[in-house]
Amino acid sequence: MRIGRLILWVLAAGLTSALIAGCDAERREAFGEPGAAEANTSASTTEAAGHRNALMPEHLTVDRPALVDTNRLASGLPVWPGPDPSHFLRPSPPAGESGRLTGPQARDVYFAARDNSEALWNGGGTVQWLVVTSVP
């Protein structure tokens, strides 16, 4: 039973990562970030900034489904942009830990997570599996 739940967690994390990665190209084009096909004018930049704030979730859920055992080095991964996970993650049975972020911390984590489809982070020099999900 626990193995089945763990498999569901892993699948959910994979689908979340795929969704975040798939939306990245659309986000870049919508907000005129590098890689967008069209150049922005001053008016469209202001409009895009307002649109970005409208799309920014009020809070995020961060899950650490399990501890990860990998041969990847933390130095080769993006640095976790949020607070130390041990400060806000709490046990979330049947497996893993879960927590919420709000405000500027949520904003930084949200945009960094969109560029990290693997959900593997350098958290204080160790490899951390932290899945970020926006909550509308």
Sequence and secondary structure as in RCSB ss.txt:
>XXXX:A:sequence
MRIGRLILWVLAAGLTSALIAGCDAERREAFGEPGAAEANTSASTTEAAGHRNALMPEHLTVDRPALVDTNRLAS
GLPVWPGPDPSHFLRPSPPAGESGRLTGPQARDVYFAARDNSEALWNGGGTVQWLVVTSVP
>XXXX:A:secstr
 HHHHHHHHHHHHHHHHHHHHHHHHHHHHHHT TT SS   HHHHHHHHHHHHHHS SEEEEEE S    S  GG
GS B  SS GGGT EE TTSSEEEEEEHHHHHHHHHHHHT TT EEEETTEEEE EEEEE 
